[in-house]
Amino acid sequence: MDSLEKRKYEELARISKAMAHATRLYIIHKLDEQEYCVKELTELIGVDISTISKHLSILKNAGIIIDEKRGNCVYYKLQCRCVLSMFSCLINVIDSNKDKMNVL
């Protein structure tokens, strides 16, 4: 593996790690439906605002979401909707392994 390939796979790992949390996956899913501000996401998820802010920061730093300040609120939306195609692939993996793993 040359240095360019190594950097590419390190970046893929960094982005994957940013999504490797159930709450962050849920946030991505919700942001596919519409834009949300921090307060709305806090109410949807039921955790404190600092926790949601941390999750949003991780997703933003990975380039998955972007934000826009409007008045006193910051609204978040998906930067790259193609990340959602990973969801359907992962669900296919879950479905194909249901009997083996006894999940869902």
Backbone as a ProteinNet text record, in pm:
[ID]
protein_1_A
[PRIMARY]
MDSLEKRKYEELARISKAMAHATRLYIIHKLDEQEYCVKELTELIGVDISTISKHLSILKNAGIIIDEKRGNCVYYKLQCRCVLSMFSCLINVIDSNKDKMNVL
[TERTIARY]
86.4	0	90.5	69.1	148.9	88.4	157.1	114.2	-19.7	-48.4	-177.4	-291.6	-272.4	-373.8	-392.3	-283.1	-290.2	-371.9	-346.2	-422.1	-569.9	-600	-739.9	-811.6	-747.7	-812	-816.5	-720.8	-727.5	-844.6	-867.6	-981.5	-1113.8	-1121.5	-1241.4	-1267.3	-1162.4	-1176.7	-1224.7	-1172.3	-1212	-1360.3	-1405.9	-1547.5	-1635.1	-1592.4	-1668.3	-1677.9	-1569.5	-1569.2	-1667.6	-1677.4	-1771.7	-1915.4	-1944.4	-2080.1	-2103.1	-2000	-2008	-2068	-2185.6	-2258.2	-2406.6	-2487	-2630.2	-2698.2	-2664.5	-2727.5	-2688.8	-2563.1	-2520.9	-2585.9	-2602.7	-2674.3	-2819.8	-2880.4	-3018.3	-3025.7	-2929.9	-2927.1	-2916.5	-2828.8	-2814.4	-2947.2	-3011.6	-3141.5	-3244.9	-3251.3	-3348.5	-3317.8	-3188.7	-3152	-3180.1	-3203.6	-3247.9	-3391.1	-3468.7	-3609.4	-3623.2	-3542.5	-3550.4	-3433	-3417.2	-3318.3	-3371.3	-3280.6	-3318.3	-3220.4	-3271	-3181.9	-3147.1	-3048.7	-3001.4	-3114.5	-3195.4	-3305	-3402.6	-3436	-3528.6	-3468.3	-3341.2	-3275.7	-3267.8	-3244.2	-3238.8	-3372.5	-3481	-3614.9	-3644.5	-3605.9	-3629.2	-3556.6	-3432.2	-3346.9	-3359.5	-3389.3	-3411.4	-3285.6	-3182.2	-3060.4	-3030.4	-2932.3	-2905.4	-2839.2	-2849.5	-2803.6	-2653.5	-2576	-2430.7	-2394.9	-2470.3	-2446.1	-2477.8	-2590.9	-2628.4	-2526	-2483.1	-2383.6	-2254.3	-2214.1	-2092.6	-2110.2	-2223.3	-2249.9	-2249.8	-2313.7	-2319.1	-2179.3	-2099.9	-1962.8	-1880.7	-1896.1	-1824.3	-1868.4	-1998.2	-2049.6	-2007.1	-2005.1	-1963.6	-1814.7	-1733.2	-1588.9	-1554.7	-1641.4	-1620.7	-1672.9	-1740.2	-1791.8	-1923.7	-1991.2	-2117.8	-2234.6	-2227.8	-2333.8	-2272.8	-2360	-2321.3	-2423.3	-2385.4	-2477.7	-2495.5	-2606	-2637.4	-2705.1	-2648	-2705.5	-2817	-2933.6	-3048.9	-3103.8	-3085.4	-3128.8	-3051.9	-3124.5	-3061.4	-3038.5	-3079.4	-3069.7	-2968.2	-2906.7	-2818.6	-2889.7	-2910.7	-2977.9	-2875.3	-2901.2	-2811.3	-2880.6	-2802.8	-2852.8	-2738.4	-2774.2	-2673.1	-2591.5	-2462.3	-2372	-2374.4	-2369.1	-2363.8	-2469.9	-2578.6	-2687.4	-2646.9	-2539.9	-2498.2	-2460.9	-2433.6	-2401.7	-2519	-2637.8	-2757.2	-2758	-2688.6	-2683	-2612.5	-2526.8	-2463.3	-2567	-2669.1	-2772.9	-2839.6	-2881.9	-2951.9	-2859.1	-2733.3	-2638	-2622.8	-2609.4	-2594.2	-2719.5	-2835.6	-2960.2	-2965.4	-2915.6	-2907.4	-2815.8	-2706.3	-2615.3	-2687.7	-2758	-2834.6	-2937	-3013.1	-3116.6	-3058.1	-2944.6	-2885.7	-2825.6	-2803.6	-2745.6	-2843.8	-2970.5	-3069.5	-3068.3	-3073.6	-3079.6	-2953	-2840.6	-2711.8	-2688.6	-2732.3	-2699.6	-2816.5	-2935.4	-3052.8	-3077	-3075.4	-3101.1	-3225.7	-3278.1	-3396.3	-3499.5
-117.3	0	122.7	211.4	334.2	438.9	550.4	651.1	713.3	729.4	784.8	689.6	561.2	461.8	457.9	464	460.6	577.9	698	816.5	801.4	744.9	725.6	632.8	521.9	426.8	478.7	558.9	622.6	719	792.1	884.4	807.7	698.2	613.9	562.9	523.3	474.7	586.7	707.5	821.8	853.1	853.4	881.9	769.3	645.7	531.3	537.9	575.3	586.6	693.8	802.3	909.3	859.4	763.4	710.6	591.1	543.5	419.5	440.6	498.9	519.2	523	453.7	443.8	580.2	669.9	802.3	880.4	871.8	944.1	885.3	754.4	694.3	741.3	751.3	800.9	947	1028.2	1168.4	1175.7	1097.4	1095.4	1057.8	955.7	912	1024.7	1092.1	1200.9	1318.8	1348.2	1459.6	1429.8	1304.8	1271.1	1318.6	1322.9	1363.8	1515.2	1587.6	1734.2	1789.7	1921.8	1989.2	1995.7	1991.7	2004.8	2097.3	2168.1	2244	2156.5	2199.7	2121.8	2093.5	2194.9	2178.7	2070.1	2069.7	1969	1828.2	1816.3	1685.6	1639.2	1733.2	1700.5	1643.2	1705.2	1656.7	1521	1503.5	1376.1	1260.3	1285.9	1178.1	1159.5	1267.3	1256.1	1254.9	1321.9	1338.1	1486.7	1521.3	1662.7	1725.9	1855.9	1931.5	1918	1905.4	1892.7	1760.4	1656	1526.7	1535	1596.2	1612.2	1699.5	1805.7	1894.7	1821.1	1733.5	1654.3	1560.7	1493.1	1404.9	1484.3	1600.9	1684.5	1731.9	1765.6	1809.3	1698.8	1577.3	1463.1	1441.3	1446	1427.8	1541.9	1662.8	1778.3	1770.5	1735.1	1724	1614.7	1515.1	1407.2	1445.8	1560.6	1605.6	1543.3	1482.9	1414.9	1512.1	1611.1	1711.2	1851.1	1946.8	2087.7	2162.3	2282.1	2361.6	2499.9	2563.3	2698.3	2771.5	2883.2	2962.1	3049.4	3042.1	3124.4	3182.5	3310.4	3374.6	3316.7	3268.1	3209.6	3059.8	3001.2	2856.2	2818.1	2703.4	2643.9	2520.2	2517.6	2405.8	2315.8	2186.6	2087.1	2013	1978.2	1896.3	1809.8	1707.9	1618.4	1691.2	1671.4	1724.6	1632.7	1503.8	1403	1296.6	1303.7	1207.7	1065.6	1051.2	916.5	829	890.2	811.3	721.1	759.6	679.7	545.8	536.9	409.4	303.6	348.8	254.5	189.7	265.2	211.6	90.6	105.1	-6.6	-126.2	-102.4	-212.7	-281.2	-204.2	-262	-337.5	-286	-356.1	-489.4	-491.6	-618.3	-717.8	-670.1	-757.2	-812.5	-725.2	-768.5	-873.8	-845	-938.7	-1073.9	-1070.7	-1197.7	-1277.7	-1213.9	-1281.7	-1299.5	-1269.5	-1278.4	-1414.2	-1518.8	-1653	-1687	-1644.9	-1675.5	-1596.9	-1470.1	-1381.5	-1359.7	-1405.6	-1392.5	-1246.5	-1156.7	-1015.3	-972.1	-860	-795.9	-900.5
0	0	0	-96.6	-99.4	-6.1	9.2	106.9	70.7	-57.7	-99.1	-63.9	-90.3	-53.3	97.6	168.5	315.1	367.7	315.3	359.5	326.1	208.5	168.7	266.6	301.2	392.4	535.9	573	705.4	711.9	603	598.9	599.7	525.5	529.3	670.7	740	877.4	969.1	949.6	1032.5	1013.5	889.4	861.4	915.5	896.8	949.1	1100.4	1165	1310.7	1357.5	1281.6	1317.2	1314.3	1227.9	1217.8	1309.4	1374.5	1452.3	1590.4	1593.7	1719.3	1684.9	1761	1731.4	1725	1815.1	1815.3	1690.3	1650.3	1530.1	1405.1	1399.8	1287.7	1284.3	1401.6	1409.7	1362	1402.8	1360.1	1208.1	1149.6	1003.6	938.6	992.5	939.9	948.7	1061.9	1078.6	986.2	966.5	879.7	733.1	700.1	565.2	543.4	650.6	641.3	628.6	706.5	708.3	788	781.1	864.4	1007.1	1102.9	1243.7	1314.1	1414.8	1501.5	1622.8	1697.9	1812.8	1910.2	1937.9	2034.1	1988.7	1860.1	1807.4	1817.6	1783.5	1793.7	1938.5	2029.5	2172	2218.1	2175.4	2211.6	2147.8	2021.9	1952.3	2018.8	2059.9	2109	2260.1	2330.5	2473.9	2558.2	2511.2	2591.1	2603.9	2686.5	2707.3	2584.8	2577.9	2461	2438.5	2545.2	2528.5	2459.8	2488.1	2423.8	2274.8	2240.6	2100	2028.9	2093	2032.7	2002.7	2092.6	2071	1950.3	1943	1828.6	1697.4	1698	1578.1	1538.5	1635.8	1609.3	1541.9	1590.1	1531.4	1387	1363	1227.1	1134.1	1186.7	1107.2	1073.7	1171.4	1148	1047.8	1036.5	939.2	800.3	789.4	660.6	621.5	717.1	689.1	692.1	781.3	792.7	783	754.9	756.7	841	883.4	964.6	904.5	945.3	900.7	1015.1	1054.4	1163.3	1107.3	1172.1	1137.5	1265.8	1283.1	1407.1	1524	1623.7	1742.2	1730.1	1619	1602.9	1496	1516.8	1416.8	1363.3	1232.2	1168.2	1100.5	1107.2	1051.2	938.7	836.3	725.9	675.1	597.3	542.4	437.2	442.1	340.2	217.8	243.2	136.6	163.3	89.4	109.8	73.1	-3.6	-45.6	73.4	187.8	307.1	344.4	303.1	332.5	259.9	148.1	77.7	162.1	251.9	344.6	434.4	473.3	560.9	498.2	371.6	308.8	293.2	267.6	259.2	394.8	500.1	633.9	677	639.9	671.6	597	474	400.5	471.1	525.4	601.3	723.7	795.6	913.9	874.2	767.5	722.6	681.6	615.4	570.1	684.8	798	913	1028.8	1008.4	1117	1185.6	1107.7	1166.3	1242.6	1191.3	1254	1382.4	1380.9	1493.3	1588.5	1551.6	1636.1	1676.2	1575.5	1600	1525.6	1569.6	1511.7	1481.4
[MASK]
++++++++++++++++++++++++++++++++++++++++++++++++++++++++++++++++++++++++++++++++++++++++++++++++++++++++

